[in-house]
Amino acid sequence: MQLSLPKTRQCLIHGSADDVIPPTFSRDYVTAKHELHGRPKENVQLQEIGGADHYDLIDPRSKAWKQVQKTVRELTA
């Protein structure tokens, strides 16, 4: 968390049912980046997809895939 990226937009996409990397990892990262003391706040957002597990986010056959696509398209528009 020591690396500061104040001019970079960061978007984390995480499944709420991820049992490989718990969603709290991403939530804590976002909280820490929003609570920087003495440094500029960072542009970090979290898109948490309900019910998605670790691999749903990269599987075009999963229910979560449409939300992943939508988020990526919005970020690259």
Secondary structure, 3 states (H helix, E strand, C coil): CCCCCCCCCEEEEEECCCCCCCHHHHHHHHHHHHCCCCCCCCCEEEEEECCCCCCHHHCCCCCCHHHHHHHHHHHHC
